[in-house]
Amino acid sequence: MTTDSRSRTRAARWAALLLGAALATGCATGPNANPADPFEPYNRGMTRFNENVDKAVLKPVATVYRDVIPRPVRTGVGNFFANLGDAWSFVNNLLQARGLEAYESLVRFSTNTVFGLGGLLDIASEAGIERHKQDFGLTLGRWGVPTGPYLVLPLLGPSTVRDTAALPVDYFVGDPVGYVNDVPVRNSLYGLRFVDKRASLLHATSVLDEAALDSYSFTRDVYLKLRGGAKAGADDEEGGKLPDDY
């Protein structure tokens, strides 16, 4: 087994352990308990942990990135990673029997890769080709797998039991960055994507902190609404979806 294979195996084991630990945590009880959030005590604790890490490390790094890197460069970085995501969205739209969405995802990826300098330029959006973001968790939802309880993951944030179970497929199969053999380059791409994504959400999180009386409940309710998977044949409006900045 190669070093890369061993590292991926260890990552999968950690994901399984984290999920198991979450499921073993005491459930919320009482008349005000949210039935979609039986792990609320654990989730709130993990949310506080994530917020502390964000305040100490992630937000400052993202702020420096936003202030130092010129906007056109940041736009190109965001376009590049979004273009990689279109490839996986094509696969999941295909698996969900969404023919038009799969076609447009494939056209987006092909157009931006060939004519957009490897995805740095979003030519497809300029041409009016809509982005249809999907992942494997939503594919499971499309075919009737319920979301399950709300679950907050370390560093990754909001999820559900279904989406957490789907993460290994998204990571090991659907993420093109994971196929980069050069470990330092691969890790640098992971880091760049994470920082760029956090930087793009700086304004949104500031507004949330100022506006929401209980940011935890607000985030949970919005996430569950977005991730509510539809059964096969249901209208798109009833199904789970990903916002463009997710």
C-alpha positions in Angstrom: 0.0 0.0 0.0 1.4 3.4 -1.0 1.8 6.3 1.4 -1.1 8.1 -0.3 -3.4 5.1 0.0 -2.5 4.8 3.7 -3.3 8.4 4.3 -6.6 8.1 2.6 -7.5 5.0 4.7 -6.6 6.8 7.9 -8.8 9.7 6.9 -11.7 7.3 6.2 -11.2 5.7 9.6 -11.2 9.1 11.3 -14.4 10.0 9.6 -16.0 6.8 10.8 -14.8 7.4 14.3 -16.1 10.9 14.4 -19.5 9.8 13.1 -19.7 7.1 15.7 -18.7 9.4 18.5 -21.4 11.9 17.4 -24.1 9.2 17.4 -23.0 8.0 20.8 -23.4 11.5 22.3 -26.4 12.1 24.5 -29.5 13.2 22.8 -31.4 16.4 23.5 -34.6 15.9 25.4 -37.5 18.0 26.7 -40.5 19.8 25.1 -38.4 22.2 23.2 -36.1 19.6 21.6 -36.0 19.8 17.8 -36.8 16.4 16.4 -34.4 17.0 13.5 -31.6 17.8 16.0 -31.5 15.0 18.6 -27.7 15.5 19.0 -28.1 19.2 19.9 -25.9 19.2 23.0 -23.0 17.7 21.0 -23.7 19.9 18.0 -23.7 23.1 20.0 -20.4 22.1 21.7 -18.8 21.3 18.3 -20.2 24.6 16.9 -18.5 26.5 19.8 -15.2 24.6 19.0 -15.4 25.4 15.3 -16.2 29.0 16.1 -13.2 29.3 18.4 -10.9 27.7 15.8 -12.4 30.1 13.2 -11.8 33.2 15.3 -8.2 32.1 16.3 -7.0 30.8 12.9 -9.3 30.6 9.9 -10.9 34.0 9.9 -7.6 35.9 10.4 -5.9 34.0 7.7 -8.9 34.5 5.4 -8.9 38.2 6.1 -5.2 38.6 5.2 -5.9 36.6 2.1 -8.7 38.9 1.1 -6.8 42.1 1.9 -3.5 41.0 0.2 -4.5 39.0 -2.8 -6.0 41.2 -5.6 -9.7 40.6 -6.4 -9.1 39.3 -9.9 -6.7 36.7 -8.6 -9.2 35.6 -5.9 -11.9 35.4 -8.5 -9.8 33.2 -10.7 -9.0 30.9 -7.7 -12.7 30.6 -6.9 -13.6 30.0 -10.6 -10.9 27.2 -10.8 -12.3 25.2 -7.8 -15.9 25.8 -8.9 -15.0 24.4 -12.3 -13.7 21.3 -10.7 -16.9 21.0 -8.8 -18.9 21.2 -12.0 -17.3 17.9 -13.0 -18.6 16.1 -9.9 -22.0 17.9 -10.3 -22.2 16.4 -13.8 -21.8 12.9 -12.3 -24.4 13.4 -9.6 -26.9 15.1 -11.9 -26.5 12.1 -14.1 -27.0 9.7 -11.2 -30.1 11.7 -10.3 -31.6 11.3 -13.8 -31.5 15.1 -14.2 -30.7 15.1 -17.9 -30.7 18.9 -18.6 -28.7 19.7 -15.5 -26.2 17.0 -16.3 -25.8 18.3 -19.8 -25.3 21.9 -18.7 -22.8 20.8 -16.0 -20.8 19.0 -18.6 -20.9 21.9 -21.0 -19.9 24.3 -18.2 -16.9 22.1 -17.3 -15.8 21.6 -20.9 -16.2 25.2 -21.9 -14.4 26.7 -18.9 -11.6 24.1 -19.0 -10.9 24.6 -22.7 -11.7 28.3 -23.2 -11.4 29.6 -19.7 -7.7 28.8 -19.1 -8.4 25.6 -17.1 -11.3 27.2 -15.3 -9.7 30.4 -14.2 -12.3 32.3 -16.3 -16.0 31.5 -16.0 -16.9 31.7 -19.7 -19.9 29.5 -19.2 -21.6 31.8 -16.8 -21.0 34.7 -19.2 -22.7 32.6 -21.9 -25.7 32.1 -19.6 -25.1 28.4 -18.8 -26.5 27.8 -15.4 -24.6 26.0 -12.6 -26.3 23.0 -11.0 -24.3 22.1 -7.9 -24.8 18.6 -6.6 -23.0 16.1 -4.4 -23.4 12.5 -3.4 -25.4 13.3 -0.3 -28.0 15.0 -2.5 -27.9 12.1 -4.9 -28.8 9.7 -2.0 -31.6 12.1 -1.1 -32.9 12.1 -4.7 -33.5 8.4 -4.4 -35.2 8.5 -1.1 -32.5 8.3 1.5 -33.6 10.7 4.4 -31.2 13.3 5.7 -31.3 11.9 9.2 -30.5 14.0 12.2 -28.5 17.3 11.9 -24.8 16.8 12.7 -22.0 19.3 13.1 -18.6 18.0 12.1 -15.2 19.2 13.4 -14.0 22.1 11.1 -16.3 21.1 8.3 -19.4 22.4 10.1 -23.1 21.7 9.4 -24.0 18.3 8.0 -26.5 15.4 8.5 -26.0 11.7 9.1 -26.7 11.1 5.4 -24.3 13.7 4.2 -21.6 12.6 6.6 -22.0 9.0 5.3 -21.6 10.4 1.7 -18.5 12.4 2.5 -16.0 9.6 1.7 -17.5 9.3 -1.8 -17.4 13.1 -2.4 -13.8 13.2 -1.1 -12.2 10.0 -2.4 -14.1 9.7 -5.7 -15.5 13.1 -6.6 -12.7 15.5 -5.7 -10.2 16.0 -8.5 -7.7 17.5 -6.1 -7.4 14.1 -4.4 -6.0 12.6 -7.6 -2.9 14.9 -7.5 0.0 12.5 -6.7 2.3 15.2 -5.5 1.4 15.4 -1.8 2.8 18.9 -1.1 1.0 20.3 -4.2 -2.2 18.4 -3.2 -2.2 19.8 0.3 -1.5 23.3 -1.0 -4.5 23.1 -3.2 -6.6 21.9 -0.3 -5.4 24.8 1.8 -5.9 27.3 -0.9 -9.4 26.2 -1.5 -10.3 26.2 2.2 -8.9 29.7 2.7 -10.5 31.1 -0.5 -13.9 29.7 0.5 -13.6 31.1 4.0 -12.6 34.5 2.6 -15.6 34.5 0.3 -17.9 34.0 3.3 -16.4 36.8 5.5 -19.2 39.2 4.9 -21.9 36.6 5.2 -20.7 35.4 8.6 -20.4 38.9 9.9 -24.0 39.7 8.9 -25.1 36.4 10.5 -23.3 37.2 13.8 -24.9 40.6 13.9 -28.4 39.6 12.8 -29.2 36.2 14.3 -30.4 35.9 17.9 -29.3 32.3 17.8 -26.9 31.8 15.0 -26.8 28.0 15.7 -30.5 27.5 15.2 -30.6 29.8 12.2 -27.7 27.9 10.5 -29.2 24.6 11.3 -32.7 25.4 9.9 -31.3 26.9 6.7 -28.9 24.0 6.2 -31.7 21.4 6.7 -34.0 23.2 4.3 -31.3 23.3 1.6 -30.3 19.7 2.1 -33.8 18.2 2.3 -33.4 15.4 -0.4 -36.2 14.6 -2.8 -37.3 11.2 -3.9 -37.0 10.2 -7.6 -39.5 12.1 -9.7 -40.1 14.9 -7.3 -39.9 18.5 -8.5 -36.6 20.3 -8.2 -38.1 22.8 -5.9 -38.8 20.1 -3.4 -35.4 18.5 -3.5 -32.1 19.2 -1.8 -29.8 21.7 -3.4 -26.5 23.5 -3.0 -26.2 27.3 -3.2 -23.5 28.6 -5.6 -21.3 29.8 -2.8 -21.5 26.6 -0.8 
